[in-house]
Amino acid sequence: MNNDFWDSRYGEEGFAYGMTPNTFLTTFADTFKAGEKVLVIGDGEGRNGVWLAEQGCSVVSVDSSKVGVEKAQNLATEKGVSIKAICADLNQWDWPESEFDFVVIIYVHFPPDVRELLHHKVVSTLKSGGQLIMESFTPDQLNYTSGGPPVLKMLYTAEMIKADFKLLEIQRLEECISELNEGKYHCGEAAVVRLIATKV
Ligand SMILES: C[S@@+](CC[C@H](N)C(=O)[O-])C[C@H]1O[C@@H](n2cnc3c(N)ncnc32)[C@H](O)[C@@H]1O
């Protein structure tokens, strides 16, 4: 995988998506219990993984950008928490089986040839009873200027998500318009799909 794009973006001054966690994720603050194992895939500069560690979770944060992973590790140190920050391409990563209480996916868009396979890996890495929390951009996001991949094939509909995660019990799946205020690259109204689902 070519990481030049993300290494370059994260090499800029400041945090591309801010230092504060994604708003949808924070609505689950009361859900997390101390010591629960959370896998955050495509965690970038670590704003979500670090926040989860601040909630007392045991966090594994994976991203293929070396620059992002270093910033995530530094952010954790700065905030006085610890995360296991791994630099790996999720296509090559050795996903642990039935390991995590939660998997968190915030704006991580895979190409169509690997999306389904990687989403199946997400299911298998969850423990029985574990939950997936996910927010992604929909094709409607092409009508907005608030960020996200600028190509249709990288964007997800609720139908695609429902099919990819058909082995999970879906508690909530909705497409909606969200107001983003996440650093300079996620700013303004955005068309997103949100999922909460459990491995039964
Ligand atoms: C839009 S950024 C989102 C970062 C973070 N989730 C956030 O909300 O701040 C997408 C991230 O996914 C990561 N990513 C995309 N494909 C990946 C892959 N195959 N393996 C590991 N990381 C990947 C990129 O490196 C990038 O950091």
Ligand as a Chemical Component Dictionary entry (heavy atoms), coordinates in Angstrom:
data_LIG
# 
_chem_comp.id                   LIG 
_chem_comp.type                 NON-POLYMER 
_chem_comp.pdbx_formal_charge   0 
_chem_comp.three_letter_code    LIG 
# 
loop_
_chem_comp_atom.comp_id 
_chem_comp_atom.atom_id 
_chem_comp_atom.alt_atom_id 
_chem_comp_atom.type_symbol 
_chem_comp_atom.charge 
_chem_comp_atom.model_Cartn_x 
_chem_comp_atom.model_Cartn_y 
_chem_comp_atom.model_Cartn_z 
_chem_comp_atom.pdbx_ordinal 
LIG C1  C1  C 0  -9.759  9.724  6.814  1  
LIG S1  S1  S 1  -8.479  8.981  7.754  2  
LIG C2  C2  C 0  -9.360  8.751  9.286  3  
LIG C3  C3  C 0  -8.439  8.724  10.467 4  
LIG C4  C4  C 0  -9.147  8.513  11.798 5  
LIG N1  N1  N 0  -10.018 7.350  11.788 6  
LIG C5  C5  C 0  -9.913  9.730  12.231 7  
LIG O1  O1  O 0  -11.158 9.703  12.179 8  
LIG O2  O2  O -1 -9.271  10.710 12.640 9  
LIG C6  C6  C 0  -8.388  7.310  7.131  10 
LIG C7  C7  C 0  -7.247  6.485  7.730  11 
LIG O3  O3  O 0  -7.350  5.132  7.312  12 
LIG C8  C8  C 0  -6.046  4.611  7.151  13 
LIG N2  N2  N 0  -6.112  3.443  6.263  14 
LIG C9  C9  C 0  -6.735  3.362  5.063  15 
LIG N3  N3  N 0  -6.547  2.137  4.530  16 
LIG C10 C10 C 0  -5.796  1.433  5.418  17 
LIG C11 C11 C 0  -5.265  0.110  5.437  18 
LIG N4  N4  N 0  -5.469  -0.739 4.435  19 
LIG N5  N5  N 0  -4.539  -0.266 6.497  20 
LIG C12 C12 C 0  -4.324  0.584  7.532  21 
LIG N6  N6  N 0  -4.791  1.843  7.571  22 
LIG C13 C13 C 0  -5.522  2.270  6.534  23 
LIG C14 C14 C 0  -5.257  5.777  6.562  24 
LIG O4  O4  O 0  -3.863  5.638  6.750  25 
LIG C15 C15 C 0  -5.852  6.959  7.323  26 
LIG O5  O5  O 0  -5.114  7.265  8.479  27 
# 
loop_
_chem_comp_bond.comp_id 
_chem_comp_bond.atom_id_1 
_chem_comp_bond.atom_id_2 
_chem_comp_bond.value_order 
_chem_comp_bond.pdbx_ordinal 
LIG C1  S1  SING 1  
LIG S1  C2  SING 2  
LIG S1  C6  SING 3  
LIG C2  C3  SING 4  
LIG C3  C4  SING 5  
LIG C4  N1  SING 6  
LIG C4  C5  SING 7  
LIG C5  O1  DOUB 8  
LIG C5  O2  SING 9  
LIG C6  C7  SING 10 
LIG C7  O3  SING 11 
LIG C7  C15 SING 12 
LIG O3  C8  SING 13 
LIG C8  N2  SING 14 
LIG C8  C14 SING 15 
LIG N2  C9  SING 16 
LIG N2  C13 SING 17 
LIG C9  N3  DOUB 18 
LIG N3  C10 SING 19 
LIG C10 C11 SING 20 
LIG C10 C13 DOUB 21 
LIG C11 N4  SING 22 
LIG C11 N5  DOUB 23 
LIG N5  C12 SING 24 
LIG C12 N6  DOUB 25 
LIG N6  C13 SING 26 
LIG C14 O4  SING 27 
LIG C14 C15 SING 28 
LIG C15 O5  SING 29 
# 
